[in-house]
Amino acid sequence: MDQLVLESAKSYNEYLSKLPGGCKKIADLLREDSLVEAFKLIITFSEGVEWLSRMNQLLNENGVDISLNIEKIHEFLEEVNNGLEIQDYIIVADMFEFEIEPFFRNCEFIKGV
């Protein structure tokens, strides 16, 4: 594995390891009515999972086997957006805690980095 691919794989693993905690934090903030902070984290989360999706594709193209379900991530983003549009913050919090957090907690890390 060349150096750039190795560094990218490490960054991928580091970010993936932070997602479950971030999901829980978003859920907690929504339930506490700390909406401004929650919305900022949701934006960061959305940008981050888009980066993760791009990295997944690039790493796969460079011979790193990753089985991240990108379609499921996009479904989550759509559901979150729908919940935010109708201002149902409890359902959005529940999605982050009971669907999205377990999804990322159970994702496999890239081995050998």
N, C-alpha and C positions, 0 to 999 in steps of 0.2 A: 504494500500500500504506500503510495507516494506521500510526501510530507503534507501537501495541501489537502489531500483526501483524508489523511489521518487527523489533521487538525479540525477539519469539517466534521468528521465523525465524532470527535471529542465534544465539539460545540453542540452537536445534535443531542448527544447523550446528556450533557449538562442541562440543556434547555428542557429536555423531556423529563428529567428528574425534578425540575422545579414546577412543572405544570399541575400536579395534584395539589400541592400546597396553595398555589395561586387560585385554583378553582374553589377550594374551601374558603379562602379569604374573600373571594367575590361573593360567595353565598352568604357568609357572615355579614359582610357590609350591606348587602341588600336587605337582609333581615333586620339590621340595626337602623335602617333608613338612612344610611350614609351613602346616598345615591351618587353624589358627585365623585367620591372616591371609587365607588363600585363601577361607575361608568368609565372612569379613566382606566381601571384595571381591565374592564371588558374590552376596551379598545386595544390595550396592550396585548391582551390574550389573543384577540382576533389577528392582529399583526403578527404575533409570534407563531400562531398555528399556520398562518399562510407561509411564513419563513420555513417552518418545519416541513410543510408540504413540498416547497421548492427544493429544500435540502434532500428530502426523501427521493425525489426524482433525480436530482444531480448525483447523489451517492449511488443510487441504483445504476445509473448510466456509467458510473465508474467502477462497477464490479462489487459494490458493497450491497449485500443482500439485506433488505429491510422490508418488513411486511406491515407497514403502517396503513391502516384503512382510511385513506384520504376521503373517500366518499362519506364515511361516517362522520368525519370531522366537519365536512361541509353541511351535512344534515344538522349537526349540533349548532353550527353558526346560524343556519336558517331558523331553527327553533328558537334560539336566543333572540334573534332579531324580531321574530313574530311576537314573542312574549314582551319584549321591550316596547314594540309598537302599540300594544294594547295596555301597556303600563301594569302588567301583572308580574310584579317583581318577586312575589312568592314562588310562582311557577318557575321563573328564571333561576331563582336561588336553588330550588329543588333540582332543576336540571343540572346546575353546576355541581351540586353536592352528590346527587344520587345517580347521575348518568355520565356526566363528562369527567368528573374526578376519577371514578372507578375505571373508566375507559383508559385514561392516561396512566393510572397507577398500574394497570395490567399490560401496558405496551412493553414490548421487548426492546432492550437496549442493544446497541451494536456491540457485538462481542469482539474482543481482541484489541480494544483501544484504551 
